[in-house]
Amino acid sequence: MKITLTTKLFAGFVMLLALFAVVVLFYYQLAGQVLQNTHKVEASQRVTNHASNVMRNIINMETGFRGYLLIGNEAALSTYYDGQRQQIGRFAELRTLVSSSPEQVKLIDQAQRLLQQWSGYSHMLILEKREVRRLNPQQSSLEGMAHRGLAEGLSGKQVMDNIRQRLATFELREAKKRELLRDNLDRSIARAKWLSAGLAVAALVFGLAWAFYIVRIFSRRLRSMLDLAHRMANGDYSSQIVDNEQDEVSELTTALNVMARTVGANISQLESRNQELDQFAYVVSHDLKAPLRGIESASRWIEEDMGKEELPVAIREFLKLMRQRVQRMEKLITGILDLARIGRNTQADETVFVRTLLREVIDSLNPPPGFHVELPFFLPTLTTNAVQLQQVFTNLISNALKYHDHPETGTVKISCDDAGEFYLFSVEDDGPGIDPEYHDRIFVIFQTLTERDTLESTGVGLAIVKKIVERKGGRIGVKSAEGQGATFSFTWPKQPREVSISAAGVAASRHSAVPTTT
């Protein structure tokens, strides 16, 4: 069973989430260890602070006691009594803080017993001092005290030194313990950093590796589809993509293969029908023109056999009208064939000097002596289909000449402007103009604005021009009003391009520079 692409994407997403969850869990545990070690360090610091406070109170008691023995001032005993009242609670609190350490509890107990011993000693001497001063207010120092020798023998100092030694040992052990806790804290912080960074890097590497794997799958298969699209664009519809993954992209690949086969079959069928149409057009053209030529020849034979002078005027007019109709029919057939063949026959692009091409068009039309065609200062050089561009200009200029109401003094102005990817060409005349309601009609095949008997016209020329321009991706329009002349404008690509009729309409909509109505 093949694993689909959706399953792979989902699996990668789930694995990334799982890895992220592991990272969060590890980080949570490491953060707990760091917090726990921090609390232990803080607790050890509190123990040391309490021990320092106990030692400071003991020193204050000793100082007050000695001061009283020397000067006999009762005020000196205030610190002594304050310390004595606080010591019981302080030793109990300190014992609670180190209850998990028997050695530290032992030191606290020893210090407290020694302090009790010293308190009994100091209390006895204070009472003796107080009694002696009551009897002799002038008494000073240790004079007259019964236990003067005990005080002078430094017994109390030795007890106090033992207390200091016990508390110093207590603080030293606590300091060593705190140092170990700080080391553990530093190690836990470092471990948290390294493990977090390692897991984050692992997640990143895994995510990038999985993304690279998915992108590689997509890029390889999309590249094959893109290659197929390029081959189809170049006319190769026989290529197929081999995809055995059996996932969602495989369905798209299958659809592309089916589309390529379908397009190839349709193109082959279209080419076959185009060949049939070409053959049909040739046969129709030949078969239609043959009887028309026969009719024209017959009309001339009648004139030759009966003699022009002996034919009635009406008969001569009828024969002349017959030949005109025959010529019109031949032009219609030729125009229809030209319109049908636009874009069917591939013609190579070539370098076209537009100024030279326009001069050739003007010379071929042979305008009357008074009719002027003005060319602009700038006309580009293009790489394009010279025959089609010549057809466009020939039809537009010949129409301006044919439909001009005063051809002996008429003027046609050619202009060219830059329009981005296109050139905007305009053919402006000073003829009778066109009513705006007929602006769309004139580009429809067989539509003319004058009676055919008044002026010979097949009505195919502008339809051919419109089809040529739109197949090039351009657009054509007219700006005119009755009595104000007409300006036909069209866009022509600067670079060679082939645009189908349907695509031409879309591309043409982007070139609003071409006017359509007034």
C-alpha positions as CSV (number, residue, x, y, z in Angstrom):
1,M,0.0,0.0,0.0
2,K,1.4,3.3,-1.1
3,I,1.6,6.2,1.4
4,T,-0.2,9.2,0.0
5,L,1.4,12.6,0.0
6,T,-1.3,13.9,2.4
7,T,-0.3,11.2,4.9
8,K,3.4,12.1,4.6
9,L,2.6,15.8,5.2
10,F,0.4,14.9,8.2
11,A,3.0,12.5,9.6
12,G,5.7,15.1,9.3
13,F,3.5,17.7,11.1
14,V,2.6,15.1,13.8
15,M,6.3,14.2,14.3
16,L,7.2,17.9,14.6
17,L,4.5,18.4,17.2
18,A,5.7,15.3,19.1
19,L,9.3,16.6,19.0
20,F,8.1,20.0,20.2
21,A,6.2,18.3,23.0
22,V,9.4,16.4,24.0
23,V,11.3,19.7,24.0
24,V,8.7,21.3,26.2
25,L,8.6,18.4,28.6
26,F,12.4,18.3,28.9
27,Y,12.5,22.0,29.4
28,Y,9.8,21.8,32.0
29,Q,11.8,19.1,34.0
30,L,15.0,21.0,33.7
31,A,13.3,24.2,34.7
32,G,11.9,22.4,37.8
33,Q,15.4,21.2,38.7
34,V,16.8,24.7,38.3
35,L,14.0,26.1,40.4
36,Q,14.5,23.4,43.1
37,N,18.2,24.1,43.3
38,T,17.5,27.8,43.5
39,H,15.2,27.3,46.4
40,K,17.8,25.1,48.2
41,V,20.4,27.8,47.8
42,E,18.0,30.5,49.1
43,A,17.1,28.2,52.1
44,S,20.8,27.7,52.9
45,Q,21.3,31.5,52.7
46,R,18.4,32.0,55.2
47,V,20.0,29.5,57.5
48,T,23.3,31.4,57.4
49,N,21.5,34.7,58.0
50,H,19.7,33.2,61.0
51,A,22.9,31.8,62.5
52,S,24.6,35.2,62.0
53,N,21.6,36.9,63.8
54,V,22.0,34.4,66.7
55,M,25.7,35.1,66.9
56,R,25.1,38.8,66.8
57,N,22.6,38.6,69.7
58,I,25.0,36.6,71.8
59,I,27.8,39.1,71.2
60,N,25.3,41.9,72.2
61,M,24.5,40.0,75.4
62,E,28.2,39.6,76.2
63,T,28.9,43.2,75.6
64,G,26.0,44.4,77.8
65,F,27.1,42.0,80.6
66,R,30.7,43.2,80.6
67,G,29.6,46.8,80.4
68,Y,27.5,46.4,83.5
69,L,30.2,44.7,85.4
70,L,32.6,47.6,84.6
71,I,30.4,50.6,85.2
72,G,27.4,49.3,87.1
73,N,24.9,51.1,84.8
74,E,21.6,49.2,84.6
75,A,21.1,50.7,81.1
76,A,24.0,48.5,79.8
77,L,21.9,45.4,80.6
78,S,19.1,46.3,78.0
79,T,20.9,44.4,75.2
80,Y,21.6,41.5,77.5
81,Y,18.0,41.0,78.4
82,D,16.8,41.6,74.8
83,G,19.1,38.9,73.6
84,Q,18.1,36.6,76.3
85,R,14.5,36.9,75.4
86,Q,15.1,36.3,71.7
87,Q,17.5,33.4,71.9
88,I,15.1,30.6,72.7
89,G,12.9,31.4,69.6
90,R,15.9,32.0,67.4
91,F,17.5,28.6,68.3
92,A,14.2,26.9,67.7
93,E,13.7,28.5,64.3
94,L,17.3,27.7,63.3
95,R,16.9,24.1,64.5
96,T,13.7,23.8,62.3
97,L,15.6,25.1,59.2
98,V,18.3,22.5,59.5
99,S,16.2,19.6,60.8
100,S,17.2,17.5,57.8
101,S,20.9,17.7,58.8
102,P,21.6,15.9,62.1
103,E,25.2,17.3,62.4
104,Q,23.9,20.9,62.1
105,V,21.2,20.2,64.7
106,K,23.8,18.8,67.0
107,L,25.9,21.9,66.7
108,I,22.9,24.1,67.4
109,D,22.0,22.0,70.5
110,Q,25.6,22.3,71.8
111,A,25.7,26.0,71.3
112,Q,22.3,26.4,73.0
113,R,23.5,24.4,76.1
114,L,26.7,26.4,76.3
115,L,24.6,29.6,76.1
116,Q,22.4,28.4,78.9
117,Q,25.5,27.7,81.0
118,W,26.9,31.1,80.3
119,S,23.6,32.7,81.0
120,G,23.6,31.1,84.5
121,Y,27.1,32.3,85.1
122,S,26.4,35.9,83.9
123,H,23.1,36.0,85.8
124,M,24.9,35.1,89.1
125,L,27.5,37.9,88.6
126,I,24.9,40.5,87.7
127,L,23.0,39.7,90.9
128,E,26.2,40.0,93.0
129,K,27.1,43.2,91.3
130,R,23.7,44.7,91.9
131,E,23.7,43.7,95.6
132,V,27.2,45.1,96.2
133,R,26.2,48.5,94.6
134,R,23.1,48.6,96.7
135,L,25.3,48.4,99.8
136,N,28.0,50.6,98.4
137,P,26.9,52.9,95.5
138,Q,30.5,53.9,94.9
139,Q,31.5,50.4,94.1
140,S,33.3,49.9,90.8
141,S,34.4,47.0,88.6
142,L,34.6,43.7,90.6
143,E,35.4,45.1,94.0
144,G,33.5,43.3,96.9
145,M,31.9,40.6,94.7
146,A,31.9,37.1,96.1
147,H,32.8,35.4,92.8
148,R,35.3,38.0,91.7
149,G,37.8,35.3,91.1
150,L,35.4,33.4,88.8
151,A,35.0,36.4,86.6
152,E,38.7,37.3,86.6
153,G,39.5,33.6,85.8
154,L,37.9,34.1,82.3
155,S,35.5,31.2,82.8
156,G,32.7,33.1,81.0
157,K,35.0,34.0,78.1
158,Q,35.9,30.3,77.6
159,V,32.2,29.4,77.5
160,M,31.5,32.2,75.0
161,D,34.5,31.1,72.8
162,N,33.0,27.6,72.7
163,I,29.7,29.0,71.6
164,R,31.4,31.1,68.9
165,Q,33.4,28.0,67.7
166,R,30.2,25.9,67.5
167,L,28.3,28.6,65.5
168,A,31.4,29.3,63.3
169,T,31.5,25.6,62.5
170,F,27.8,25.6,61.8
171,E,28.2,28.5,59.3
172,L,31.2,26.9,57.7
173,R,29.3,23.7,57.0
174,E,26.4,25.6,55.7
175,A,28.6,27.6,53.4
176,K,30.1,24.4,52.0
177,K,26.6,23.0,51.6
178,R,25.5,26.2,49.8
179,E,28.6,26.1,47.5
180,L,27.6,22.5,46.5
181,L,24.1,23.7,45.9
182,R,25.3,26.6,43.8
183,D,27.4,24.1,41.8
184,N,24.3,22.0,41.3
185,L,22.4,25.0,40.3
186,D,25.0,26.1,37.7
187,R,25.2,22.6,36.3
188,S,21.4,22.3,36.1
189,I,21.2,25.7,34.3
190,A,24.0,24.7,31.9
191,R,22.3,21.3,31.4
192,A,19.0,23.1,30.7
193,K,20.7,25.4,28.2
194,W,22.5,22.6,26.3
195,L,19.6,20.2,26.3
196,S,17.2,22.9,25.2
197,A,19.5,24.1,22.5
198,G,20.2,20.5,21.4
199,L,16.5,19.6,21.2
200,A,15.7,22.8,19.4
201,V,18.5,22.2,16.9
202,A,17.3,18.6,16.5
203,A,13.7,19.8,15.9
204,L,15.0,22.4,13.4
205,V,17.2,19.8,11.6
206,F,14.3,17.3,11.5
207,G,11.9,20.0,10.2
208,L,14.3,21.1,7.5
209,A,15.1,17.5,6.5
210,W,11.4,16.6,6.3
211,A,10.6,19.9,4.4
212,F,13.5,19.1,2.0
213,Y,12.1,15.6,1.5
214,I,8.6,16.9,0.7
215,V,9.9,19.8,-1.5
216,R,12.1,17.3,-3.4
217,I,9.1,15.1,-4.0
218,F,7.1,18.1,-5.2
219,S,9.8,19.7,-7.3
220,R,10.7,16.5,-9.1
221,R,7.2,15.7,-10.0
222,L,6.1,19.2,-10.7
223,R,9.2,19.6,-13.0
224,S,8.0,16.6,-15.0
225,M,4.6,18.2,-15.3
226,L,6.2,21.5,-16.3
227,D,8.3,19.7,-18.9
228,L,5.1,18.1,-20.3
229,A,3.4,21.5,-20.5
230,H,6.4,22.9,-22.4
231,R,6.4,20.0,-24.8
232,M,2.7,20.5,-25.3
233,A,3.3,24.2,-25.9
234,N,5.9,23.2,-28.5
235,G,3.4,20.9,-30.3
236,D,4.5,17.5,-28.8
237,Y,1.3,15.9,-27.6
238,S,2.6,12.3,-27.6
239,S,4.7,12.6,-24.4
240,Q,3.4,11.1,-21.2
241,I,4.5,11.3,-17.5
242,V,5.2,8.0,-15.8
243,D,4.1,8.3,-12.1
244,N,3.6,5.2,-9.9
245,E,3.3,6.9,-6.6
246,Q,-0.5,6.5,-6.5
247,D,-1.2,9.6,-4.5
248,E,-2.9,13.0,-5.0
249,V,-0.3,14.3,-7.4
250,S,-0.6,11.0,-9.4
251,E,-4.2,12.0,-10.1
252,L,-3.1,15.3,-11.4
253,T,-0.4,13.6,-13.5
254,T,-3.0,11.2,-14.9
255,A,-5.3,14.2,-15.7
256,L,-2.4,15.9,-17.6
257,N,-1.6,12.7,-19.5
258,V,-5.3,12.4,-20.5
259,M,-5.4,16.1,-21.4
260,A,-2.2,15.7,-23.6
261,R,-3.7,12.8,-25.4
262,T,-7.0,14.6,-25.9
263,V,-5.4,17.8,-27.1
264,G,-3.1,15.7,-29.4
265,A,-6.2,13.9,-30.8
266,N,-8.0,17.2,-31.2
267,I,-5.1,18.9,-32.9
268,S,-4.7,16.0,-35.3
269,Q,-8.3,16.1,-36.1
270,L,-8.2,19.8,-36.5
271,E,-5.2,19.6,-38.8
272,S,-7.0,17.0,-40.9
273,R,-10.1,19.2,-41.1
274,N,-8.0,22.2,-42.0
275,Q,-6.4,20.3,-44.8
276,E,-9.9,19.3,-46.0
277,L,-11.0,22.9,-45.7
278,D,-8.0,24.1,-47.7
279,Q,-8.7,21.6,-50.4
280,F,-12.4,22.5,-50.3
281,A,-11.6,26.2,-50.5
282,Y,-9.3,25.6,-53.5
283,V,-11.9,23.5,-55.2
284,V,-14.7,26.0,-54.5
285,S,-12.5,28.9,-55.6
286,H,-11.6,27.1,-58.8
287,D,-15.1,25.8,-59.5
288,L,-16.8,29.2,-58.7
289,K,-14.3,31.3,-60.7
290,A,-14.5,29.1,-63.7
291,P,-18.2,29.8,-64.5
292,L,-17.7,33.4,-63.7
293,R,-14.9,33.7,-66.2
294,G,-17.1,31.9,-68.6
295,I,-19.9,34.4,-68.1
296,E,-17.4,37.3,-68.6
297,S,-16.0,35.7,-71.7
298,A,-19.5,35.1,-73.0
299,S,-20.5,38.8,-72.5
300,R,-17.4,39.8,-74.5
301,W,-18.1,37.3,-77.2
302,I,-21.6,38.7,-77.6
303,E,-20.2,42.2,-78.0
304,E,-17.6,41.0,-80.5
305,D,-20.0,38.9,-82.5
306,M,-22.8,41.5,-82.7
307,G,-20.4,44.5,-82.8
308,K,-20.5,47.2,-80.3
309,E,-21.9,49.7,-82.7
310,E,-24.9,47.6,-83.6
311,L,-25.8,46.6,-80.0
312,P,-28.4,48.7,-78.4
313,V,-27.2,51.0,-75.6
314,A,-29.3,49.1,-73.0
315,I,-27.8,45.8,-74.0
316,R,-24.3,47.2,-73.8
317,E,-25.1,48.6,-70.3
318,F,-26.4,45.2,-69.2
319,L,-23.3,43.4,-70.5
320,K,-21.1,45.9,-68.7
321,L,-23.1,45.5,-65.5
322,M,-22.8,41.8,-65.9
323,R,-19.0,42.0,-66.1
324,Q,-18.9,44.3,-63.0
325,R,-21.0,41.8,-61.0
326,V,-18.7,39.0,-62.1
327,Q,-15.6,41.0,-61.1
328,R,-17.3,41.7,-57.7
329,M,-18.0,38.0,-57.3
330,E,-14.4,37.1,-58.0
331,K,-13.2,39.7,-55.5
332,L,-15.7,38.4,-52.9
333,I,-14.4,34.9,-53.4
334,T,-10.8,36.1,-53.1
335,G,-11.6,38.1,-50.0
336,I,-13.3,35.2,-48.3
337,L,-10.3,32.9,-49.0
338,D,-7.9,35.6,-47.8
339,L,-9.9,36.0,-44.6
340,A,-10.1,32.2,-44.0
341,R,-6.4,31.7,-44.6
342,I,-5.2,34.4,-42.1
343,G,-3.1,32.6,-39.5
344,R,-3.5,29.2,-41.2
345,N,-0.3,29.5,-43.3
346,T,2.8,30.0,-41.2
347,Q,4.9,32.9,-42.5
348,A,8.4,33.7,-41.1
349,D,9.0,37.0,-39.4
350,E,11.4,39.4,-41.0
351,T,12.9,42.8,-40.3
352,V,10.4,45.4,-41.6
353,F,11.3,49.1,-42.1
354,V,7.8,50.5,-41.7
355,R,8.6,53.7,-43.6
356,T,9.8,51.7,-46.6
357,L,6.8,49.4,-46.4
358,L,4.4,52.4,-46.3
359,R,6.1,53.9,-49.4
360,E,5.6,50.7,-51.3
361,V,2.0,50.5,-50.2
362,I,1.4,54.1,-51.4
363,D,3.1,53.5,-54.7
364,S,1.0,50.3,-55.3
365,L,-2.2,52.2,-54.7
366,N,-1.2,55.0,-57.1
367,P,-3.3,57.8,-55.6
368,P,-4.4,60.8,-57.7
369,P,-1.9,63.6,-58.1
370,G,-3.6,65.9,-55.6
371,F,-4.0,63.2,-52.9
372,H,-1.3,63.4,-50.2
373,V,-0.2,60.8,-47.7
374,E,1.9,62.3,-44.9
375,L,4.3,60.1,-43.0
376,P,5.6,61.0,-39.5
377,F,9.2,61.8,-38.5
378,F,9.5,58.6,-36.5
379,L,8.5,55.1,-37.9
380,P,9.9,52.0,-36.2
381,T,11.8,49.0,-37.5
382,L,10.0,45.8,-36.5
383,T,10.6,42.1,-36.7
384,T,7.2,40.9,-37.8
385,N,5.1,39.4,-40.6
386,A,5.6,41.9,-43.4
387,V,2.8,40.6,-45.6
388,Q,0.2,41.0,-42.8
389,L,1.3,44.5,-41.8
390,Q,1.3,45.5,-45.4
391,Q,-2.3,44.1,-45.8
392,V,-3.4,46.2,-42.8
393,F,-1.9,49.5,-44.1
394,T,-3.1,48.7,-47.7
395,N,-6.7,48.2,-46.6
396,L,-6.8,51.3,-44.4
397,I,-5.1,53.7,-46.9
398,S,-7.0,52.3,-49.9
399,N,-10.3,52.8,-48.0
400,A,-9.4,56.4,-47.1
401,L,-8.7,56.9,-50.8
402,K,-11.7,55.0,-52.2
403,Y,-14.3,56.6,-49.9
404,H,-12.9,60.1,-50.0
405,D,-15.4,62.7,-51.3
406,H,-12.6,64.9,-52.7
407,P,-9.8,62.6,-53.6
408,E,-8.1,65.2,-55.8
409,T,-7.3,67.3,-52.7
410,G,-7.5,64.7,-49.9
411,T,-4.9,64.0,-47.2
412,V,-4.1,61.0,-45.2
413,K,-1.8,61.3,-42.1
414,I,0.0,58.3,-40.7
415,S,1.2,58.5,-37.1
416,C,3.0,56.2,-34.7
417,D,3.2,56.3,-30.8
418,D,4.7,54.2,-28.2
419,A,2.2,52.1,-26.2
420,G,4.3,49.9,-23.9
421,E,4.7,46.5,-25.5
422,F,2.9,47.8,-28.6
423,Y,3.2,50.5,-31.2
424,L,0.0,52.5,-31.8
425,F,-0.4,53.3,-35.5
426,S,-3.1,55.7,-36.7
427,V,-4.4,56.4,-40.2
428,E,-6.3,59.7,-40.3
429,D,-8.1,61.1,-43.3
430,D,-10.1,64.2,-44.0
431,G,-12.9,62.4,-45.8
432,P,-16.7,62.4,-45.2
433,G,-16.4,60.6,-41.9
434,I,-18.5,57.8,-40.4
435,D,-21.5,58.1,-38.2
436,P,-20.7,56.6,-34.7
437,E,-23.7,54.2,-34.9
438,Y,-21.8,52.4,-37.8
439,H,-18.4,52.1,-36.0
440,D,-18.9,48.5,-35.1
441,R,-20.7,47.5,-38.3
442,I,-17.9,48.4,-40.6
443,F,-15.6,45.6,-39.2
444,V,-18.3,42.9,-39.9
445,I,-17.7,40.9,-43.1
446,F,-19.8,42.0,-46.2
447,Q,-21.0,45.2,-44.4
448,T,-20.6,48.4,-46.4
449,L,-21.8,52.0,-45.8
450,T,-22.4,52.8,-49.5
451,E,-24.5,51.1,-52.2
452,R,-22.5,48.5,-54.0
453,D,-23.7,49.9,-57.3
454,T,-22.5,53.4,-56.3
455,L,-19.0,52.2,-55.3
456,E,-17.5,48.8,-55.8
457,S,-16.7,47.2,-52.4
458,T,-16.7,43.6,-51.1
459,G,-17.0,44.5,-47.4
460,V,-14.2,42.1,-46.6
461,G,-11.2,44.5,-46.2
462,L,-11.8,45.8,-42.6
463,A,-12.8,42.3,-41.5
464,I,-9.4,41.0,-42.7
465,V,-7.7,44.0,-41.0
466,K,-9.5,43.3,-37.7
467,K,-8.6,39.6,-37.8
468,I,-5.0,40.2,-38.5
469,V,-4.6,42.8,-35.8
470,E,-6.3,40.7,-33.1
471,R,-4.3,37.6,-34.0
472,K,-1.3,39.7,-33.2
473,G,-2.7,40.5,-29.8
474,G,-3.6,44.1,-30.8
475,R,-6.8,46.0,-31.1
476,I,-8.3,48.2,-33.8
477,G,-10.9,50.9,-33.5
478,V,-12.2,54.0,-35.3
479,K,-12.8,57.6,-34.1
480,S,-15.0,59.5,-36.4
481,A,-18.1,61.6,-37.0
482,E,-19.9,62.7,-40.1
483,G,-18.2,65.4,-42.0
484,Q,-15.1,65.3,-39.7
485,G,-13.0,62.6,-41.3
486,A,-12.0,59.3,-39.8
487,T,-9.1,58.0,-37.7
488,F,-8.4,54.3,-37.7
489,S,-6.0,53.3,-34.9
490,F,-4.5,49.9,-34.2
491,T,-1.8,48.4,-32.0
492,W,1.0,46.2,-33.3
493,P,3.4,44.2,-31.0
494,K,7.0,45.4,-30.8
495,Q,8.2,41.8,-30.5
496,P,7.1,38.8,-32.6
497,R,4.2,37.0,-31.1
498,E,1.4,34.7,-32.2
499,V,-2.0,35.1,-30.5
500,S,-5.0,33.0,-31.2
501,I,-8.3,34.6,-32.0
502,S,-9.7,33.9,-28.5
503,A,-6.6,35.1,-26.8
504,A,-6.4,38.1,-29.0
505,G,-9.6,39.4,-27.5
506,V,-8.2,39.1,-24.0
507,A,-4.9,40.7,-24.9
508,A,-6.6,43.4,-26.8
509,S,-8.7,44.5,-23.8
510,R,-5.4,45.6,-22.1
511,H,-4.8,48.3,-24.7
512,S,-7.4,50.9,-24.0
513,A,-5.3,53.5,-25.9
514,V,-7.1,52.6,-29.1
515,P,-10.3,54.6,-29.5
516,T,-13.5,52.9,-30.5
517,T,-16.1,55.6,-30.6
518,T,-16.5,59.3,-30.3
